[in-house]
């Protein structure tokens, strides 16, 4: 079974973006950025919510296009209305069924890109298998949490690797322990 990996930058106090959705304050360059970009080759599929997909528009992504050219894209939204390019799939209903189809399909692990709300929903559905947290040495004090969730499901993760970068960022790799 393919694993869903939430691979995301976070602050020391657990935020993936500021309250307005901006990411200024994260370290924009350094050895951690190059490593992240090369690690994207590990994935052939990306899943995300509408807000994360539309966030890319501010960085030149055209509506309906792929953010990561080598990956199949699945955008989970009931309201996104764009003409999707080849390899871009808008999932408007039966989300859990589509997630399970992807997990049970052939291919590499699945990249869960950004999205506090979508990641929280997936955690509630017990579908987050791995965390790769790029821990930045900054504190926002408020913003979009790593997981926004309405439920209080407990999920235990085991630290499997730590990578330290000269930039001060640490990559923390966790696997789901199964304790829920």
MOBELGI-V649106 format. One record per backbone hydrogen bond with DSSP energy under -0.5 kcal/mol. CO is the residue of the C=O (numbers start at 1). NH is the residue of the N-H. Records with the same first field share a line. If there is no record, write none. Layout:
BEGIN
CO->NH + NH
END
This chain:
BEGIN
3->5 + 110
4->6 + 129 + 130
5->7 + 112
6->8 + 132
8->134
10->136
11->14
14->146
15->11
17->144
18->21
22->18
23->26
26->25
30->33 + 34
31->35
32->36
33->37
34->38
35->39
36->40
37->40
38->41
39->42
40->43
44->72
45->111
46->74
47->113
48->76
49->53
50->54
51->55
52->56
53->56
54->57
55->58
56->59 + 61
57->60
62->65
64->85
67->69
68->71
72->46
73->89
74->48 + 76
75->77 + 91
76->50
82->84
85->88
87->73 + 89
89->75 + 91
90->92
91->77
94->98
95->99
96->100
97->101
98->102
99->103
100->104
101->105
102->105
103->2
109->44 + 45
110->5 + 112
111->47 + 113
112->7 + 114
115->119
116->120 + 148
117->121
118->122
119->123
120->124
121->125
122->127
123->126
127->129
129->176
130->6
131->174
132->8 + 134
133->135 + 172
134->10 + 136
135->170
136->138
138->12
143->145
144->16 + 17
147->149
156->177 + 178
158->175
161->173
163->171
165->168
169->165
170->135 + 172
171->163 + 173
172->133 + 174
173->160 + 161
174->131
175->158
178->180
179->156
180->154
END
